[in-house]
Amino acid sequence: MDSDLLEAAAIFVAWCGIPEGAVQGAVRMDQLLRDISDVSMPRRGLPRRPSTYWWNQEIADLRRACNACRRRLTRARASGASLESMRGLWDALREARRSLRGAIYCSKRRLWSELLSDLDRDPWGLPYRVVLRKLRVGGVSIVEVLPPEVVGDIVGTLFPTSSSPSGTDVPFVWRDELAVTTEEVLEAGLKVKSRKAPGPDGIAGIVVR
């Protein structure tokens, strides 16, 4: 963790302020803490760019070879190599680029027909994620593969909109003793383990402290 970036990000988001209201304030606070975590503690082990449906190992190898040819040409140009040597490096780079573009074209053409055939078999699978640009590491979200009515039932059960507890007619009444003080928040924050890895919310424990 970069402590300087952590402090700078915390100061910056403090200028933005927190909206009034419990729900809006909680949602905004979660987002700000995630932003601070991402700035001060870059994620590791994740690809730099989302995976594409047509990417494969052959294209990755050809891309590395193309980059190697480009670096050799750049170094030769900086060192003042001969014209004949530069011409050979240019030819090698041109051939590497041609091979890379050809492999990408063939992979797209082959897999596109497979995507079309999967539309009837699995409409919420890979074609759906490709169209909505939701292709990501870890697969499709569980919400995206469940029928909408099932998702509605789950959300309605876990987060009921009624203000009364289930099975009772007693409405919720606010009492002053339910309020949380600043001291209680600070005390709870000090109990968070600083070495704890970020959870599903993406917020690191040290950021909460």
C-alpha positions as CSV (number, residue, x, y, z in Angstrom):
1,M,0.0,0.0,0.0
2,D,1.2,3.5,-0.9
3,S,0.5,5.6,2.3
4,D,1.0,8.9,0.4
5,L,-1.6,8.0,-2.2
6,L,-3.9,6.7,0.5
7,E,-3.8,10.0,2.3
8,A,-4.1,12.1,-0.9
9,A,-7.1,10.0,-2.1
10,A,-8.8,10.3,1.4
11,I,-8.3,14.1,1.4
12,F,-9.6,14.4,-2.2
13,V,-12.8,12.4,-1.6
14,A,-13.4,14.3,1.7
15,W,-13.8,17.5,-0.4
16,C,-16.6,15.8,-2.4
17,G,-18.7,15.4,0.8
18,I,-21.3,12.7,1.6
19,P,-24.9,13.2,0.5
20,E,-27.7,13.5,3.1
21,G,-29.7,10.4,3.9
22,A,-28.7,7.0,5.3
23,V,-29.0,5.0,2.1
24,Q,-27.4,7.5,-0.2
25,G,-24.6,8.2,2.3
26,A,-23.8,4.5,2.8
27,V,-23.7,3.9,-0.9
28,R,-21.5,6.9,-1.5
29,M,-19.2,5.9,1.4
30,D,-18.8,2.4,0.0
31,Q,-17.9,3.8,-3.4
32,L,-15.3,6.2,-1.9
33,L,-13.7,3.5,0.1
34,R,-13.4,1.3,-2.9
35,D,-11.8,4.2,-4.9
36,I,-9.3,4.8,-2.2
37,S,-8.4,1.1,-2.1
38,D,-8.0,0.9,-5.8
39,V,-5.7,4.0,-5.9
40,S,-3.5,3.2,-2.9
41,M,-3.4,-0.6,-3.4
42,P,-3.4,-1.6,-7.1
43,R,-4.9,-5.0,-7.7
44,R,-2.6,-7.9,-8.5
45,G,-3.0,-11.0,-10.5
46,L,-5.6,-9.6,-12.9
47,P,-5.0,-9.0,-16.6
48,R,-4.5,-5.4,-17.8
49,R,-7.3,-5.6,-20.3
50,P,-10.5,-7.7,-20.4
51,S,-10.2,-11.0,-22.3
52,T,-11.7,-11.1,-25.7
53,Y,-13.6,-14.0,-27.1
54,W,-11.2,-14.5,-30.0
55,W,-7.9,-14.3,-28.0
56,N,-5.8,-17.5,-27.8
57,Q,-2.3,-18.7,-27.1
58,E,-1.2,-18.5,-30.8
59,I,-2.2,-14.8,-31.0
60,A,-0.4,-14.1,-27.7
61,D,2.8,-15.7,-29.1
62,L,2.5,-13.8,-32.3
63,R,2.0,-10.5,-30.5
64,R,5.1,-11.1,-28.4
65,A,7.1,-11.9,-31.5
66,C,5.7,-8.7,-33.2
67,N,6.7,-6.6,-30.2
68,A,10.2,-8.2,-30.2
69,C,10.7,-7.2,-33.8
70,R,9.5,-3.7,-33.1
71,R,12.0,-3.3,-30.2
72,R,14.9,-4.6,-32.3
73,L,14.0,-2.1,-35.0
74,T,13.8,0.7,-32.5
75,R,17.2,-0.2,-31.0
76,A,18.8,-0.5,-34.4
77,R,17.5,2.9,-35.4
78,A,18.8,4.5,-32.2
79,S,22.3,2.9,-32.7
80,G,22.6,4.1,-36.3
81,A,22.5,0.7,-38.0
82,S,23.2,0.3,-41.7
83,L,20.4,0.7,-44.2
84,E,20.6,-2.9,-45.2
85,S,20.2,-4.0,-41.6
86,M,17.3,-1.6,-41.1
87,R,15.6,-3.0,-44.3
88,G,15.8,-6.5,-43.0
89,L,14.4,-5.5,-39.6
90,W,11.5,-3.7,-41.3
91,D,10.7,-6.8,-43.4
92,A,10.7,-8.9,-40.3
93,L,8.4,-6.5,-38.5
94,R,6.1,-6.3,-41.5
95,E,5.9,-10.1,-41.7
96,A,5.2,-10.4,-38.0
97,R,2.4,-7.9,-38.2
98,R,0.9,-9.7,-41.2
99,S,1.0,-13.0,-39.3
100,L,-0.6,-11.4,-36.2
101,R,-3.4,-9.8,-38.2
102,G,-4.1,-13.0,-40.1
103,A,-4.3,-15.0,-36.9
104,I,-6.7,-12.5,-35.4
105,Y,-8.9,-12.5,-38.5
106,C,-9.0,-16.3,-38.7
107,S,-9.8,-16.6,-35.0
108,K,-12.6,-14.0,-35.2
109,R,-14.1,-15.7,-38.3
110,R,-14.0,-19.1,-36.7
111,L,-15.4,-18.2,-33.3
112,W,-18.1,-15.8,-34.7
113,S,-19.9,-18.7,-36.3
114,E,-19.7,-20.6,-32.9
115,L,-21.1,-17.6,-31.1
116,L,-24.1,-17.4,-33.5
117,S,-24.8,-21.1,-33.0
118,D,-24.7,-20.7,-29.3
119,L,-27.5,-18.0,-29.3
120,D,-30.2,-20.6,-29.4
121,R,-28.5,-23.0,-27.0
122,D,-27.3,-20.5,-24.3
123,P,-28.7,-17.0,-25.0
124,W,-27.2,-15.7,-21.6
125,G,-23.8,-17.1,-22.2
126,L,-20.8,-15.9,-24.1
127,P,-22.8,-14.1,-26.9
128,Y,-24.7,-12.1,-24.4
129,R,-21.5,-11.0,-22.5
130,V,-19.7,-10.2,-25.8
131,V,-22.6,-8.0,-27.0
132,L,-22.9,-6.1,-23.7
133,R,-19.1,-6.0,-23.2
134,K,-19.4,-8.0,-20.0
135,L,-16.8,-10.6,-20.8
136,R,-14.5,-10.7,-17.7
137,V,-12.4,-13.1,-15.8
138,G,-14.4,-15.3,-13.5
139,G,-17.3,-16.0,-15.8
140,V,-20.8,-14.6,-15.9
141,S,-22.5,-13.3,-12.8
142,I,-25.1,-15.5,-11.2
143,V,-27.7,-12.7,-11.7
144,E,-27.1,-12.8,-15.4
145,V,-27.8,-16.5,-15.8
146,L,-30.9,-16.7,-13.6
147,P,-34.4,-15.9,-15.0
148,P,-35.6,-12.4,-14.1
149,E,-38.5,-13.7,-12.0
150,V,-36.1,-15.8,-9.9
151,V,-33.9,-12.8,-9.4
152,G,-36.9,-10.7,-8.3
153,D,-38.0,-13.3,-5.8
154,I,-34.5,-13.5,-4.3
155,V,-34.1,-9.7,-4.0
156,G,-37.6,-9.4,-2.6
157,T,-36.9,-12.0,0.0
158,L,-33.5,-10.7,1.1
159,F,-34.4,-7.0,1.0
160,P,-38.2,-6.6,1.8
161,T,-39.6,-3.2,1.1
162,S,-42.1,-3.4,4.0
163,S,-41.2,-1.3,7.0
164,S,-42.6,-3.9,9.4
165,P,-40.9,-7.2,10.3
166,S,-42.3,-10.2,8.6
167,G,-45.3,-11.7,10.3
168,T,-46.0,-8.6,12.5
169,D,-48.0,-5.4,12.2
170,V,-45.7,-3.3,14.4
171,P,-44.2,-0.5,12.3
172,F,-40.6,0.5,12.7
173,V,-40.2,3.5,15.0
174,W,-36.9,5.4,15.2
175,R,-35.4,5.9,18.7
176,D,-32.5,8.0,19.6
177,E,-30.6,5.1,21.2
178,L,-30.4,3.5,17.7
179,A,-28.1,6.3,16.5
180,V,-24.4,5.6,15.9
181,T,-22.0,8.1,17.3
182,T,-18.7,9.1,15.7
183,E,-16.8,7.6,18.6
184,E,-18.5,4.2,18.0
185,V,-17.5,4.3,14.4
186,L,-13.9,5.1,15.2
187,E,-13.8,2.4,17.8
188,A,-15.2,-0.2,15.3
189,G,-12.7,0.9,12.7
190,L,-9.7,0.3,15.0
191,K,-10.9,-3.3,15.4
192,V,-10.6,-4.0,11.7
193,K,-7.5,-6.0,10.9
194,S,-5.2,-3.9,8.7
195,R,-3.7,-7.0,6.9
196,K,-7.1,-8.4,5.9
197,A,-7.5,-8.8,2.2
198,P,-10.3,-6.9,0.5
199,G,-13.6,-8.7,0.6
200,P,-16.4,-8.8,-2.0
201,D,-16.9,-5.1,-1.5
202,G,-13.3,-4.4,-2.7
203,I,-12.4,-2.4,0.4
204,A,-9.2,-3.2,2.2
205,G,-9.2,-3.3,5.9
206,I,-6.3,-0.9,6.3
207,V,-8.3,1.7,4.3
208,V,-11.2,1.3,6.8
209,R,-8.7,1.9,9.7
